[in-house]
Amino acid sequence: MKNPNLSKEQQEVLFDKATEMPFSGALLNVHDEGEYLCANCNKPLFRSNNKFESGSGWPSFDDAIEGAINFTTDTELGMVRTEITCANCGGHLGHVFEDGPKDTTGLRYCVNSLSLDFKKK
């Protein structure tokens, strides 16, 4: 079910799999302690201690809250990637790549700011 308070841009990302422009997201440079929630259903997805600076232009995390994310093979755009969606509502979040910090999980959850809300601790 779509949250009626979502902006047009949030709806496009979450339900049409759009991607926001790199370095444009409101949550890219948030460094406060807290949780990142699905903008559609408010389900906690990521913790601030898992966020890192990837240089990609999108908020990046090396891990997600257990059970919060679903993974699907995405073959659009002529490449094979792993799409990540909210396990609760199915909203598109972004993709996960295997080029994250080697001293943690080695993963980079590359997430659109528009698909997230932030709850400061």
C-alpha positions as CSV (number, residue, x, y, z in Angstrom):
1,M,0.0,0.0,0.0
2,K,1.3,3.4,-1.0
3,N,1.7,6.1,1.7
4,P,-0.4,9.0,0.5
5,N,2.1,11.5,1.9
6,L,4.9,10.5,-0.5
7,S,6.1,13.1,-2.9
8,K,5.9,12.4,-6.7
9,E,9.6,11.8,-6.7
10,Q,9.5,9.3,-3.8
11,Q,6.7,7.4,-5.5
12,E,8.8,7.2,-8.7
13,V,11.8,5.8,-6.9
14,L,9.8,3.4,-4.6
15,F,7.3,2.1,-7.1
16,D,8.7,2.8,-10.6
17,K,12.3,2.0,-9.7
18,A,13.6,5.4,-10.6
19,T,17.0,6.6,-9.4
20,E,17.7,10.0,-8.0
21,M,20.6,12.0,-9.4
22,P,23.9,11.2,-7.6
23,F,24.9,13.7,-4.9
24,S,21.4,15.2,-4.8
25,G,19.8,13.2,-1.9
26,A,18.9,14.9,1.3
27,L,20.3,12.0,3.4
28,L,23.7,11.6,1.7
29,N,25.5,13.8,4.3
30,V,23.5,12.9,7.4
31,H,25.9,11.6,10.0
32,D,23.7,11.6,13.1
33,E,23.1,8.5,15.2
34,G,19.8,6.8,14.4
35,E,17.9,4.6,12.0
36,Y,17.0,4.9,8.3
37,L,13.4,3.8,7.7
38,C,11.4,3.0,4.5
39,A,9.8,6.2,3.4
40,N,6.7,4.3,2.4
41,C,6.0,2.1,5.5
42,N,8.4,3.4,8.2
43,K,10.0,0.0,8.7
44,P,13.6,0.3,10.0
45,L,16.0,-0.8,7.3
46,F,19.5,0.5,8.2
47,R,21.4,1.7,11.3
48,S,23.6,4.8,11.2
49,N,26.6,2.8,12.4
50,N,26.5,0.9,9.1
51,K,26.6,4.0,6.9
52,F,29.9,4.9,5.2
53,E,31.2,7.3,2.6
54,S,31.4,5.4,-0.6
55,G,32.0,8.4,-3.0
56,S,29.1,7.0,-5.2
57,G,26.7,9.9,-4.6
58,W,24.1,7.9,-2.8
59,P,23.8,6.9,0.9
60,S,25.8,3.7,1.4
61,F,25.6,1.1,4.1
62,D,27.7,-2.0,4.7
63,D,24.8,-4.0,6.3
64,A,21.1,-3.9,6.8
65,I,18.8,-4.7,9.7
66,E,18.2,-8.5,9.6
67,G,15.1,-9.4,7.7
68,A,14.4,-5.8,6.6
69,I,15.6,-6.2,2.9
70,N,14.6,-8.5,0.1
71,F,17.1,-9.2,-2.8
72,T,16.1,-9.7,-6.4
73,T,18.3,-10.2,-9.5
74,D,18.0,-7.2,-11.8
75,T,19.0,-7.6,-15.4
76,E,17.7,-4.3,-16.7
77,L,20.1,-1.8,-18.4
78,G,22.2,-4.7,-19.9
79,M,23.9,-5.7,-16.6
80,V,23.3,-8.1,-13.8
81,R,22.8,-6.4,-10.4
82,T,21.0,-7.2,-7.1
83,E,18.1,-5.0,-6.4
84,I,17.1,-4.3,-2.8
85,T,13.6,-3.7,-1.7
86,C,11.8,-3.2,1.6
87,A,10.8,-6.6,2.9
88,N,7.7,-5.1,4.4
89,C,6.1,-3.1,1.5
90,G,8.2,-4.0,-1.5
91,G,9.4,-0.4,-2.1
92,H,12.5,-0.2,-4.3
93,L,15.5,1.1,-2.4
94,G,18.5,0.7,-4.7
95,H,21.0,-2.1,-5.3
96,V,23.7,-3.9,-3.3
97,F,27.2,-4.4,-4.6
98,E,30.3,-6.3,-3.5
99,D,32.6,-3.3,-3.4
100,G,32.0,-2.2,0.2
101,P,34.5,-2.0,3.0
102,K,36.6,-5.1,3.2
103,D,37.0,-4.8,7.0
104,T,33.3,-5.3,7.5
105,T,30.9,-7.2,5.2
106,G,32.4,-6.2,1.8
107,L,29.0,-5.0,0.7
108,R,27.7,-1.6,-0.4
109,Y,24.0,-1.1,-0.1
110,C,23.6,1.8,-2.5
111,V,20.3,3.5,-1.5
112,N,18.2,6.4,-2.9
113,S,17.6,9.1,-0.2
114,L,14.1,9.5,-1.6
115,S,13.3,5.9,-0.5
116,L,14.3,6.6,3.1
117,D,13.4,8.6,6.2
118,F,15.8,9.2,9.0
119,K,14.9,8.9,12.7
120,K,17.5,10.5,14.9
121,K,18.3,8.7,18.1
